[in-house]
């Protein structure tokens, strides 16, 4: 089954994105204004939730800051009232997203569906129609080195490996499978590798594929660099594409020296795939013709350029099926005051997203097992069904798993989570790990303002490799 794809619409949107890539701020502002008015009109017509919120008000006269802030948990509780298509039912979507064999299948014959992680305590389901996908495709093709570049016939020689969570309806997996179906010629050069298996296994898969491009998270890329420096990873990609976590300048330099390749970063979310792409100077430019980001303080007031807010609000101008208007992303974003030397009029942003730590388990007399934080989160969410948690490493072989849940439900969830996590760690080669559980206690926030899902609070012992 082919997923939604409209060649004519995609061509029109692509042409606009190409022109807007070099547009001045006045032209970008005009596009935003027109698209926001169109989004609000669609929301009022089709969404019961927004029809009530905006009752008696003219969408054309509304200022964005006058609208309420939206939160994922609240919206998911009102899903049928939120969406603009009455045929979309949350229970049916959940059943669909629980079946791995349906990844990239068109839901109701016309929608692309993916799920987000529960990093904010509540997993989300996001529905895109052909128009939204045309926008994402065009932005990724024109403004970033992403998987959509593989649609270019001149890039058929590329071999791309995505290293991450491969079993669910996550945006990355849906995008990969969708691209395979739309262009079967890419099947042999586009693969996904699970980071839930021991490092030696996914390193062997990478060496067997010898990819020219590796797409993954910064923490996993650091593991790749360590495996390369230790002589266990033989392949050398031409490029590494990172996203989903913070990429510091020091980490980028380390990766480029260890892997002898270019490292390119991007910023996206399940709520909007292609929020920002890197220019040749390494600056992240917001795709401000299709997405509005408001960096706000803890009272919801916009902060000035150069200052990081408490959180960031997203307005997605492309998705009219599931209106995301002043939606709390949870990231801390700073808009730079000075223009970029590349000449683009798209704003430059600095992002503090996930800042979880990598587990390093084992004592100094044995080889330490390093496990990416996203792998741990995936196991606890998908296999144990625990979303409200923080895992803290307190010693070489000691972990504390805490949750804000209370009562019998918390005890049952923690027992299941400890069993699942212990089995996962053993498969990774980390034996003898003691996991202590604590309920009724929320996790501590990191630099990004989000609760860190995985945090290490110990000094690395001397002699640990």
Secondary structure as UniProt FT lines:
FT   HELIX           7..20
FT   TURN            21..22
FT   HELIX           25..46
FT   HELIX           48..53
FT   TURN            54..56
FT   HELIX           59..61
FT   HELIX           64..66
FT   HELIX           72..77
FT   HELIX           79..82
FT   TURN            86..87
FT   HELIX           90..97
FT   HELIX           100..102
FT   TURN            103..104
FT   TURN            108..110
FT   STRAND          111..115
FT   TURN            119..120
FT   STRAND          125..128
FT   HELIX           130..143
FT   HELIX           147..151
FT   HELIX           153..155
FT   TURN            156..157
FT   STRAND          160..164
FT   HELIX           171..182
FT   HELIX           184..189
FT   STRAND          190..194
FT   TURN            195..196
FT   HELIX           199..209
FT   STRAND          213..216
FT   HELIX           218..229
FT   TURN            230..231
FT   STRAND          239..242
FT   HELIX           249..259
FT   STRAND          262..269
FT   TURN            270..271
FT   STRAND          272..278
FT   TURN            280..281
FT   STRAND          284..286
FT   TURN            288..290
FT   STRAND          291..296
FT   TURN            298..299
FT   TURN            305..306
FT   STRAND          311..316
FT   STRAND          327..328
FT   STRAND          332..335
FT   TURN            341..342
FT   STRAND          348..352
FT   STRAND          359..361
FT   TURN            364..365
FT   STRAND          369..371
FT   HELIX           373..378
FT   HELIX           379..383
FT   STRAND          390..395
FT   TURN            396..397
FT   STRAND          398..403
FT   HELIX           407..427
FT   TURN            428..429
FT   STRAND          434..439
FT   TURN            447..448
FT   STRAND          454..456
FT   TURN            462..463
//
